[in-house]
Every structure is written in structure tokens, then in C-alpha cells.
Amino acid sequence: MATGQRIVSFLPSATEMACALGLADRLLGVTHECDFPPGVDKKPVVVRSVLPTENMSEQEIDAAVSQRLRNGLSLYQVDEALLRDLAPDLILTQDLCQVCAPSGSEVEAVLKLLPSAPRILWQTPKSIADIFDTLRELGQATDRLREAEALIAAGRARLETIASATRAVSYQPRVFCMEWTSPVYCSGHWVPEMVRLAGGVDELAQEGAYSVRVAWDDVLQWAPEVLVVMPCGFDLRHTVARAGQIFTLPRWSDIPAVKSGRVFAVDANGYFARPGPRIVEGTELLAHLFHPDLFAWDGPGNAFARLGLVPVVP
């Protein structure tokens, strides 16, 4: 029997990739965060968070995550009995971010409990090219290489359409993508590349590297003309609901983006935080936010919302 006939995903982006390749019927177990495509959340949940993040503020989440990592504790709990029952021959996981999913030694410990060792496909993308490479590797592992190459070619073509248009534009707005609001974090890994392709400039970002805390004074000095709020792990509704605290930051009203009404909340889970196929749509969304006269947004209406002084939950 070929590898990839019984798949378990420890990672939402891997779940999206598997379904994009037509492997939904082989996907036997997912994480509690897997919510796309529609219906995948009905599959058995193998991995859950140990933190009740839905009842915590961003500051509380940041403090709790930092404390657990300092103490060498995991942020996730694997249903070991269910995993044994599912008997996967392929597990999709990552070794990039301890906050995103079980990784490294955690996965190795779980494998010792299984009667036979499955193949592990480690996903550690740091750039858009890495994301496409990961999609190709999954295609190779599951006899879906042709489908993977087609998705990659289509995605690259859409990104090049954006890039070719923005290269011809002289105006490149100063942008700040806020991956966490309390404390404030810049964007990292593939998101700065998405910003650049979409025709923006974010000098506070960490392209190909981890998102890091930034001093609010540095944001004020950068004076972004477009500010995109994209807290990792949140959809649009939760982002907007938690966005009120940024309006109390010192000299908030001095930021050019605030003065011009170009502060946006986005569905970070859907289009930015997860290194999956929808980063193409995320780049198209950024292009619309940066250059609305050049790029229309034909995607879902719950992808973004303009933030006023009083946020309204969509």
C-alpha cells in the first residue's frame, strides 16, 4: 500500500493542502483549529490546545504561551488513543513554530505509542517558495504530484500578475502588518514577501524570520500609511472583537493610516498566518488594500474590515 492512504494532520495549513490536492477522503484526523475547507471540522480531532484561548485576551495568551515555553511544556495535547485507532501511515506536521502545532520532540514521543511507524512529512516553510515546495512534497508523498504542480503553477501565475502590476506603480505605501496587538509584533516569514509583491513597503517586518516584538515608538517613527491588523490564530470576527485596545496606544491618532482611514483588520487564519494555498488570495487582498484603484477584491466579504474608532464585529 502506498504511503498517504491514511493521513492525520497536526497542522491547519497541511489540512488545507491535503484537501486542495483532493485528499479529503484520506484525511482521517485533524486539529481543533482545522476549519477550512468547509466540512473538515467534522473529522475526528486528534490535537487540541491546552490553553483556553477563546476566553483569554491577547496579553494573557502571550504571557501564558511564554510561560509554558520557558517551562518546557507543550501547548498542545494529542489524543493518543484516537491516534492509535486511526493508525495513520502519514502524519503531516511542522517543526517551525512551537506555538502553531506539535513539533519536534513532541511528535517523536507520540510516534513511540503507535504499533507501526508512519511517515512524517515535516513542513517548515519560511517563504512563499517554501510553501509551494511543501505542497509539491505532499503531492509526491500521496501520488498527487500532477495536481500539486498545477496548483503551484496557477498560484505563481496569479502572484506574478500582481507583481507585474505593482512594479509599474511609482507609489508604494508604507505598511505595517501587526501580527499581534498586545504586545505589538511585526510580521515575519512569508508575510513580508506578500506585502512586497502586493506593492507595499514594511521596513519593520522580518522576511523569512520569526515575527518579533517591536517598540511602539518604532511604529510611530515608521508612520505607516496602511496598517493591517492580522493577529496570528484569529479570523476576522475575533480580530475585530479584540482590536479596540490598539486605539488606546500612545499617539494613535498621529499615524497617517489612522488619519486617512486605512486601518484594516483581516482574517489572519484564512489568508496570512497559515502557510497554505490561500496565501495567494492573501496577497491579492493586500494588493487591494494598498492599491484599491488597481485591484478589486472579489473574495469573501468576511476577509477584511476597515477599522474605525469604534470597531463593529462583522
HUKA-V441056 format. One line per field, one symbol per residue. ss: DSSP state (@ for helix, = for strand, . for the rest). burial: # if it has 9 or more other C-alpha atoms within 8 Angstrom, else .. A space follows every 50 residues. Layout:
ss: ???
burial: ???
//
This chain:
ss: ......===..@@@@@@@@@...@@@=====........@@@.======. ..@@@..@@@@@@@@@@@@@.....===.@@@@@@@...=====...... ....@@@@@@@.......=====....@@@@@@@@@@@@@@...@@@@@@ @@@@@@@@@@@@@@@@@.....======.==..==..==.@@@@@@@..= =....==.....=..@@@@@@@...====......@@@@@@.@@@@@@.. .@@@.@@@@...====.@@@@.......@@@@@@@@@@@@.......... @@@===........
burial: ..#################.#.#..#######.###...##.#.#####. .......#..##..#..##....#######..##.##########..#.. ###..##..##..#...#..#.#.####.###.#########.##.###. .#..#..##..##..#......#########.################## ##.#####..##.#....##.###########.###########...... .#..#####.############################.###..#..... ..#####...#...
//
